[in-house]
Amino acid sequence: MRNTFPDHPPTPPKSPVTQPTSEPARPPIRFRGRSFMATVLAPVPPVAEWLGDLDALNRRAPNFFAGRPVILDLAGLRLTREDLDGLLAELAARNIAILGIEGAPPSILSPELPPALSGGRPAGEIDTPGEAPPTEPQPRENAARSLILDAPVRSGQTVLHLEGDVTVLGAVASGAEVIAGGSIHIYGALRGRAVAGAAGNPAARIWCRRFEPELVAIDGLYRAADDLDPTFRGQAVEVRLVEDAIKLSLFERG
């Protein structure tokens, strides 16, 4: 009989080989440096009396520490860990949040406390509100309470005037800060921080000829640069509060 089967079985068809799909390359992790201005509190002994002075400042300017990063400088103080815990509790009771601690010996620090900081660059003294005026009559009782600055406010400077408006005839540089109890008028560019109504005045406003701020705030409500409408950048802008919200509007350069 004739063999009808082939000498070799047919080779089965090869299954298609799946090529590994290449994933898109992930971008490398990038780090950016960014500097922020911080207020440094440096207690002096006796600490109880220093806390009393701090309470007096808070009575004169209730919003002075609102939204401010604060560094606690303990250089020159000899504190135990219990002393430090008590001081931090006193500051927390006054709504002062401590971002970091300078000048403390490592033996009294621990991971649950604010981190130890070093290497900060001084940015000059911040003027605090003066004492209450005398009760006796003053010859210029109705004198203007505005502060007029003929020169620009440079980077690293803080101008604090809680008794009225602040007028800057130049620019406010990036890294600079102007804090007013009333309104702020800037005849140049605003590239730093402008805080109006800091003494509790929701009717205060901010005006500037060129709007490029790092932050604007009125009566404790603030908006950082990333949260501001970019269409107003570089324009002449008025900032005010409307129903507890920051509102921007253009005004004529005139």
Secondary structure, 3 states (H helix, E strand, C coil): CCCCCCCCCCCCCCCCCCCCCCCCCCCCCCCCCCCCCCEEECCCCCHHHHHHHHHHHHHHCCCCCCCCCEEEECCCCCCCHHHHHHHHHHHHHCCCCEEEEECCCHHHCCCCCCCECCCCCCCCCCCCCCCCCCCCCCCCCCCCCCEEECCCECCCCEEEECCCCEEECCCECCCCEEEECCCEEEEEEECCEEEECCCCCCCCCEEEEEECCCEEEECCEEEEHHHCCHHHCCCCEEEEECCCCEEEEECCCC
